[in-house]
């Protein structure tokens, strides 16, 4: 039996998301509030993180819309 794994999933902290997207903290939260950015998830207690795949997908959608 072969297991297909299209991409590995990992959590990103806010600083990782900021570095990856080049957005500042306030811009990220404004975009989340507007429904234009992936929401973070609760990992444990107060620890929040973003799924790397959702950030990657968001960045790809921005690149695709820029190509129009």
C-alpha angles and dihedrals in degrees: 000000000000120000114212116212113183095183137350116246125224139163121250124206120223093262090053091050090048091051094045096047098030088229123134123236095258093050091052093052092044090053091048090051090050091049092244100113134050115270120238122245130223109251097180133335107326094344110118128187142164127237109248092221091057091051090047091050091049091051092048091051089053091051092048093050090048090057093060 
